[in-house]
Amino acid sequence: MAHDDRTERGAQYLTFLLGSEVFAMDIRTVREIIQVGAMTTVPLMPAFVRGVINLRGAVVPVIDLHARFGRRPATLGKKSCIVIFDALRDGERVELGLLVDAVSEVVDIAADAIEPPPDFGTAVRRDFIRGIGKLGTRFVVVLDPDRAFDVEDMARLCEAAVQTEPA
């Protein structure tokens, strides 16, 4: 099986915090990191859609990662920020924002330092996790953005939220 050289060496990951937990995502999917500003709430959206922002004229949905992972919605703090990243929908690039408690750093994680996701012990759905990265004595949960932030799956949840609203 052929691997590209970058896969053999590993990749760079943006690490960020949700509470005391450290998560990471491939830096190649990240567009930018912005301060939390005015968000417009969209009626009939599931709890994990915090709202939408105007990013240079584009409407960008903001996903509250705490809520997406089945926790209580995030409480905004001084270090809260929005990570803008590229997701795919029907083969098209779509920008989404992730509300996180704080961005930590960009780290290199070798491919052989990422273990498969555990069958237990994580507060995040197993299919959302690409693996557990080892950074010295620390571990980071490496997210699989194509699954954790699957636009089609989230759209179905939004449609379900609209259908269950009392008339």
C-alpha positions as CSV (number, residue, x, y, z in Angstrom):
1,M,0.0,0.0,0.0
2,A,1.5,3.4,-1.0
3,H,1.6,6.2,1.5
4,D,2.5,9.8,0.9
5,D,5.6,11.0,2.6
6,R,3.7,13.4,4.9
7,T,1.5,10.5,6.2
8,E,4.7,8.5,7.0
9,R,6.2,11.5,8.9
10,G,3.0,12.6,10.6
11,A,1.4,16.0,10.4
12,Q,0.9,19.3,12.2
13,Y,-2.2,19.6,14.4
14,L,-3.9,22.6,16.0
15,T,-4.6,21.8,19.7
16,F,-7.4,23.4,21.6
17,L,-9.1,23.0,24.9
18,L,-12.6,22.0,25.9
19,G,-12.7,22.3,29.6
20,S,-9.5,20.6,30.8
21,E,-9.4,18.2,27.8
22,V,-7.0,18.7,24.9
23,F,-8.2,18.1,21.3
24,A,-6.4,18.4,18.0
25,M,-7.3,18.6,14.3
26,D,-5.2,18.6,11.2
27,I,-3.9,22.1,10.6
28,R,-4.4,21.7,6.9
29,T,-8.2,21.9,7.4
30,V,-8.0,25.1,9.5
31,R,-8.5,28.4,7.7
32,E,-8.1,30.9,10.6
33,I,-8.8,31.5,14.3
34,I,-11.0,34.5,15.2
35,Q,-12.3,36.1,18.4
36,V,-15.8,35.4,19.4
37,G,-17.9,38.3,18.2
38,A,-21.6,38.9,17.5
39,M,-23.4,35.7,16.5
40,T,-26.9,35.6,15.2
41,T,-29.1,32.9,16.6
42,V,-31.0,30.9,14.1
43,P,-34.4,29.6,15.2
44,L,-35.1,25.9,15.2
45,M,-31.5,24.8,15.1
46,P,-30.2,22.0,17.4
47,A,-28.4,23.1,20.6
48,F,-24.9,22.5,19.0
49,V,-25.5,25.3,16.4
50,R,-24.6,28.3,18.4
51,G,-25.5,30.7,15.6
52,V,-24.0,32.2,12.4
53,I,-21.4,34.9,12.0
54,N,-20.6,37.2,9.1
55,L,-17.0,36.4,8.0
56,R,-16.1,38.9,5.2
57,G,-19.6,38.7,3.8
58,A,-20.0,35.0,4.1
59,V,-22.5,33.4,6.5
60,V,-20.6,30.8,8.6
61,P,-22.4,28.5,11.0
62,V,-20.7,28.2,14.4
63,I,-20.7,24.8,16.1
64,D,-20.5,24.7,19.9
65,L,-18.2,21.8,20.4
66,H,-19.3,21.2,24.0
67,A,-22.9,20.8,22.8
68,R,-21.9,18.8,19.7
69,F,-20.2,16.3,22.0
70,G,-23.3,16.0,24.1
71,R,-22.3,18.3,26.9
72,R,-23.9,21.5,28.3
73,P,-23.4,24.5,25.9
74,A,-20.1,26.3,26.3
75,T,-19.8,29.3,28.6
76,L,-17.9,32.0,26.9
77,G,-14.6,33.1,28.6
78,K,-11.7,35.4,27.9
79,K,-9.9,32.8,25.8
80,S,-12.9,31.5,23.9
81,C,-12.5,31.6,20.2
82,I,-13.8,30.3,16.9
83,V,-11.7,28.0,14.7
84,I,-12.8,28.4,11.1
85,F,-12.1,25.3,9.1
86,D,-13.1,23.6,5.8
87,A,-15.7,20.9,5.7
88,L,-17.1,19.1,2.7
89,R,-20.7,18.9,1.6
90,D,-21.6,17.2,-1.6
91,G,-17.9,17.5,-2.7
92,E,-18.0,21.3,-2.2
93,R,-15.9,23.1,0.4
94,V,-18.0,24.7,3.2
95,E,-16.6,26.9,5.9
96,L,-17.7,26.1,9.5
97,G,-16.7,27.7,12.8
98,L,-15.9,25.7,15.9
99,L,-16.5,27.4,19.3
100,V,-13.7,26.2,21.6
101,D,-12.6,27.3,25.1
102,A,-9.1,28.2,24.0
103,V,-6.6,27.5,21.3
104,S,-3.4,26.0,22.6
105,E,-0.6,25.5,20.0
106,V,0.3,23.8,16.7
107,V,2.2,20.6,17.3
108,D,3.8,17.9,15.2
109,I,2.5,14.4,15.8
110,A,4.3,11.5,14.1
111,A,2.0,9.0,12.3
112,D,3.3,6.2,14.6
113,A,2.4,8.3,17.7
114,I,-1.3,8.2,17.0
115,E,-3.1,5.2,18.4
116,P,-6.6,4.0,17.3
117,P,-9.4,5.5,19.3
118,P,-10.2,3.6,22.6
119,D,-13.3,1.6,23.0
120,F,-14.0,3.3,26.3
121,G,-12.9,6.2,28.5
122,T,-13.6,9.2,26.2
123,A,-16.5,11.6,26.5
124,V,-16.7,12.0,22.8
125,R,-18.4,9.6,20.3
126,R,-15.8,7.1,19.1
127,D,-16.6,7.7,15.5
128,F,-15.7,11.4,15.9
129,I,-12.1,10.4,16.9
130,R,-9.3,9.7,14.4
131,G,-7.0,8.6,17.2
132,I,-5.2,9.4,20.4
133,G,-1.9,11.3,19.8
134,K,1.0,11.0,22.2
135,L,2.9,14.2,22.9
136,G,5.7,13.2,25.3
137,T,3.8,12.3,28.5
138,R,0.6,14.0,27.4
139,F,-2.2,12.6,25.2
140,V,-4.5,14.6,22.8
141,V,-7.7,13.4,21.2
142,V,-7.3,13.8,17.5
143,L,-10.6,14.5,15.9
144,D,-11.8,13.3,12.6
145,P,-13.5,16.5,11.2
146,D,-15.1,14.6,8.3
147,R,-17.1,12.6,10.8
148,A,-17.4,14.9,13.9
149,F,-18.6,17.8,11.7
150,D,-20.2,15.9,8.9
151,V,-22.4,18.6,7.3
152,E,-25.0,16.1,6.0
153,D,-25.4,14.5,9.5
154,M,-25.7,17.9,11.1
155,A,-28.2,19.0,8.5
156,R,-30.3,15.9,9.3
157,L,-30.2,16.8,13.0
158,C,-31.3,20.3,12.2
159,E,-34.2,19.0,10.1
160,A,-35.2,16.7,13.0
161,A,-35.1,19.6,15.4
162,V,-37.5,21.6,13.2
163,Q,-39.8,18.6,12.8
164,T,-40.0,18.0,16.6
165,E,-40.8,21.7,17.4
166,P,-44.3,22.1,18.7
167,A,-46.6,23.9,16.3
